[in-house]
Each structure stands twice: as structure tokens, then as C-alpha cells.
Amino acid sequence: MEALQRDLLPWSEEYHVGIAFADVQHKQLVDIINRLYQALVDGKARPVIGRTLDELIRYTTAHFAAEEKVLQSCEYPDFPAHHSEHERLAYAILEFYQRLMSNELGMTAQSVDFLRDWLGQEILDVDMKFAPFLRGKGVP
């Protein structure tokens, strides 16, 4: 019997920015968030959820660094604003993690919605802005 699809955030072409490295990394971020959601649905223990959140933070940090390296090398004119937005998003996910791990915030539908919305903002609002510029610079 096939398992039910229980992804919080199924990958969609809507998230496709058209820059190969970014699309691969965004898919990985979606996968991590979906695994976190699945752990919650399955009632996994806080350490499992904590490890998955830790993975999300590490991967997000690496993703932001890779993206910023490309943007700087291409002399993206809105780099300072993009970097500031990355800092804001990174702070939000770290604050979320700290609140969760200190039992200040329970892992509820609302907290998972935060993660879905956070990633949606990262891809749809932030990264869609640089994609045309990078394609114009020949970045595949």
C-alpha cells in the first residue's frame, strides 16, 4: 500500500527560480521542512525534531552563503538589501529554534506554518528578485 502524501510544502514549479544551484538547494530546504512536519505528524520525540531543526539551520546557513557568494561575484546591485533579508530570515529561524527547544513554543500547526511561510518568503519574495539578473549574467 502506498503511503499517503503528507508533505507540508510540496515542491511546485512556483518555487522554480531558474538558477540551477538555487533550485537544487531550495528543493533540499523543502525536503527538510517536510521531514520536520512528518516527524511532528508521527509524534516523534523532541530530540528528533531538534535534530531536524538543527539540520534546517545548518543547511539554510550554507544556502545563504552560497547564494551570497554568487550574488557578490556577479555584482548584484541589490546585494546589501538581499543580505539584510537573509540576516532577518536567519534570525527568525534561530529564534524559532530557541523558543521551541526552551519549551516556550510548542511544535504546533502554527509553528509549522511559520516554517512553510518562512521558506515561501525566502524563495518567492527574496530569491525571485535576483533570478533575472543572474540569468542575464549567464548564471545557469
C-alpha positions as MATLAB code, in Angstrom:
seq = 'MEALQRDLLPWSEEYHVGIAFADVQHKQLVDIINRLYQALVDGKARPVIGRTLDELIRYTTAHFAAEEKVLQSCEYPDFPAHHSEHERLAYAILEFYQRLMSNELGMTAQSVDFLRDWLGQEILDVDMKFAPFLRGKGVP';
ca = [
       0.000    0.000    0.000;
       1.353    3.417   -0.934;
       1.868    5.884    1.925;
      -0.293    8.970    1.971;
       1.356   12.138    0.746;
       1.692   14.225    3.874;
       4.076   16.957    2.804;
       3.502   20.319    4.338;
       5.091   22.032    1.368;
       5.072   20.006   -1.840;
       7.636   21.233   -4.374;
       5.966   23.327   -7.008;
       7.159   24.963  -10.199;
       6.070   28.183   -8.493;
       9.297   27.871   -6.458;
      11.478   27.368   -9.531;
      13.719   30.448   -9.836;
      15.573   29.176  -12.896;
      19.025   29.240  -11.328;
      20.251   25.636  -11.062;
      22.142   25.764   -7.752;
      19.367   27.748   -6.055;
      16.641   25.407   -7.270;
      18.553   22.343   -6.023;
      19.102   23.975   -2.635;
      15.517   25.175   -2.383;
      14.292   21.635   -3.047;
      16.533   20.422   -0.219;
      15.109   23.064    2.126;
      11.590   21.971    1.177;
      12.577   18.364    1.896;
      13.934   19.229    5.350;
      10.790   21.165    6.248;
       8.637   18.279    5.043;
      10.651   15.800    7.132;
      10.211   18.062   10.144;
       6.489   18.181    9.518;
       6.380   14.392    9.127;
       8.204   13.978   12.453;
       5.528   16.134   14.075;
       2.663   14.250   12.453;
       4.232   10.959   13.558;
       4.639   12.239   17.133;
       8.424   11.944   17.171;
      10.273   12.991   20.302;
      11.695   16.473   20.810;
      15.303   15.303   20.158;
      14.332   14.081   16.669;
      12.554   17.351   15.960;
      15.507   19.291   17.381;
      17.988   17.449   15.141;
      15.857   18.159   12.087;
      15.576   21.828   13.007;
      19.332   21.905   13.543;
      19.778   20.435   10.057;
      17.470   23.121    8.677;
      19.522   25.864   10.325;
      22.837   24.440    9.076;
      21.525   23.971    5.547;
      19.961   27.429    5.499;
      23.254   28.975    6.576;
      25.112   27.126    3.802;
      22.432   28.050    1.251;
      22.558   31.738    2.137;
      26.379   31.733    1.956;
      26.378   30.049   -1.481;
      23.757   32.418   -2.804;
      25.547   35.489   -1.496;
      28.862   34.352   -2.991;
      27.268   34.170   -6.444;
      25.476   37.485   -5.984;
      28.678   39.228   -4.948;
      30.710   37.717   -7.772;
      28.093   38.957  -10.267;
      27.983   42.378   -8.561;
      24.261   42.164   -7.873;
      23.224   45.795   -7.278;
      20.685   44.934   -4.556;
      23.129   42.734   -2.642;
      23.036   44.796    0.586;
      19.238   44.519    0.775;
      19.345   40.826   -0.111;
      21.972   40.176    2.557;
      19.873   42.066    5.122;
      16.860   39.950    4.232;
      18.926   36.790    4.682;
      20.014   38.025    8.107;
      16.389   38.705    9.049;
      15.264   35.263    7.878;
      18.193   33.531    9.603;
      17.409   35.359   12.835;
      13.757   34.347   12.600;
      14.594   30.660   12.201;
      17.153   30.760   15.037;
      14.672   32.496   17.325;
      12.056   29.896   16.390;
      14.504   27.095   17.207;
      15.462   28.613   20.569;
      11.837   29.142   21.568;
      10.943   25.615   20.604;
      13.863   23.991   22.378;
      13.267   26.003   25.562;
       9.629   24.800   25.608;
       8.487   28.395   25.181;
       6.844   27.364   21.936;
       5.189   24.041   21.308;
       5.521   22.390   17.931;
       2.019   23.117   16.729;
       0.366   23.670   13.371;
       1.060   27.373   13.867;
       4.787   26.790   14.309;
       4.919   24.569   11.245;
       3.011   27.206    9.299;
       5.795   29.601   10.287;
       8.347   27.320    8.613;
       6.267   26.967    5.453;
       5.728   30.715    5.251;
       9.386   31.412    6.055;
      10.586   29.275    3.155;
       7.913   30.647    0.862;
       9.121   34.145    1.660;
      12.738   33.160    1.060;
      12.011   31.743   -2.370;
       9.080   33.723   -3.677;
       9.803   37.151   -2.239;
      13.575   37.280   -1.861;
      15.137   34.994   -4.444;
      12.785   35.688   -7.324;
      14.188   39.223   -7.325;
      17.730   38.193   -8.240;
      16.938   35.398  -10.701;
      16.503   37.585  -13.826;
      19.701   39.471  -13.017;
      21.748   36.269  -12.634;
      20.285   34.748  -15.801;
      21.283   37.970  -17.595;
      24.822   37.430  -16.310;
      24.830   33.899  -17.745;
      24.426   32.011  -14.457;
      22.710   28.733  -15.325;
];
